[in-house]
């Protein structure tokens, strides 16, 4: 698929790939993780699966990620949430299933809360809602926390590449978007895949999310030997099976509501 670009209402140039759905079929929207992009293996597997099923697919990169414009260090949860909503509003129609990996799971939840009339199902892989506050901030030493507050950022080592900046803006902005301190009002089908050897998002985090979601049709798979990425062949198979389950349940509920009606940003 060809990479295209659009400009968000905030003026950010965002890269995307899009496949339209057959009549009455949902569109699967891929939401990448922190410092990840739409070129990853899971994203492309979901895109190929959706096309084969006659479903739509939308992949895009947040600002400061992948092929999109902007600097990563200028990013915040607010900005990436706005990017996700801009992509959904401008590039999709009809019912949606959001597929979120790691931070993308947080973005999926925020988008579902902002666009309840559009989002019909969720597939979440090692979801990391509230990660800036509950997973990242407590891991910093007091000296690193002071550096963030006084200097505006610190460099955090990464197990996947070079150290990257964590800014005061990222930490402070993330606090307004935390969701695990209350019920998360979503009643469509939800499938969660979580590795028990995940070094970045402990599996207890997925349990807390499952408890917070109001959905009854929620299945959480704990993969005992699974890591954070869940990108092995057997993990991809589980992911696509979960997409299939949600697609069937969304289809059984009938076509989605008119895309012209949406909640305020």
C-alpha positions, 0 to 999 in steps of 0.5 A: 500500500502507498503511504499518503499524508494529511494535515490534522486540524492542529497543523501536523502532517501525518502519514497513513495507509488506508484500505476502504471496507466493503459495504457494512464491514468495519474498519480496523484502525491500528494504533502503534506504541510509544516510539513505534510506527505503522511499518511493524509486523503486527500492524502489517499483519492486521492490515493484510488480514483486514483486506482479505476479510473485506474489512477496512484498514487504517494505519497511521503514524503519530506526530514525531513517529515514523513517516509523520512530521514533527519531533518525538520530544515535542509529543504528549499524550494530548497531541497523540490522542488528537492525532488519532482522533484526526485520523479517525475523523478524516480518514474513516467512515462507519463502524470501527474496531481499534487495535492498539499495541502498548501505548496504542492501547491507551490511545484506543481507550481514549479514542473509544471514549471520545467517539463512542458512536463510532468505535464498536470493538477493541483489540489490545496488545500489552495495553499500557494505559496511564503508563507515563504515570504508573509505569514510567514515572515511578521507575525514575530515580529521585535524581532523574525525576528532579532532572525532568522537573528542573531541566525539562527532560531526561534521557531514558535507556531503551532496550530497543535502541538509543536512549530517548528523551522523556520530557516534563511535558509528557509526564505532566500532560499524561496525568489528565488522561489517566483512565484506570482510576475509574470505570471505563465506559465501553460495552463493545467486545474487547480482546486483550493479549498480554505476555507474562514475561513482558518487561515493560508492562506487567501483566497485572496492568492488564488485569487492572484494565480488564476490571476497569472496563465495563464491557461484559464481552471481554476476554483477556489472554495471558501468554505465559512465555510472551514478551512485550512485543508479542510478535512471534508467529504464534502471537500474530495468530492469536492477534488475528484470531482476536480480530476475527472474533471482534469482527464477527461480533461487531458484524452481528450487531449490524452496521455502525451508526452514521459517521457524521455524528461524533462527540466533542474532542 
